[in-house]
Amino acid sequence: MASPRLDSLQAALTAMPPGTLVPRDWVLERLSEDIPGVPPPVTPAPPVRVDLTIRDLAQLFGKQPSTVRAWVERGDFPGAYKLHGKEWRVPVSAVEAFQNGERRRTAKSESPLSAWRTVGHVKATQSVTGQQPVTSRPPRGNAEA
């Protein structure tokens, strides 16, 4: 003999498609409904985002602290500040902005690299075939062509 709460919970769970992930808090809320003296589950607050130090950033990026300090002093992390006039602190949002900027910058620089690879490939095929590249400039020096 099941209670109406369990019956309604079972009906809700069986109506979901197979493989559905059900949050723990939702199940606990459904089980604790209409039960006097049972408090609803408490969902923990998200962790507080703390500003990062130079050492934290150095570990995050795999660089020396002096390199990261130079980046901060150059202004690569908007919103960075000195705590008590001594230690640098960098907000997490500034780190995300820095990473997004680096991604955009590397995405833009990929085309010159691929063009360089194409030129290298052309030079390699010319050396294999023995043909000289066609140039519009005259040869330098006193050499007669």
Secondary structure by P-SEA (a helix, b strand, c coil): cccaaaaaaaaaaaaccccbbbbaaaaaaaaaccccccccbbbbcccbbbbbcaaaaaaaacccaaaaaaaaaaccccccccccccbbbbcaaaaaaaaaaaaaaaaaaaaaaaaaaaaaaaaaaaaaacccccccccccccccc
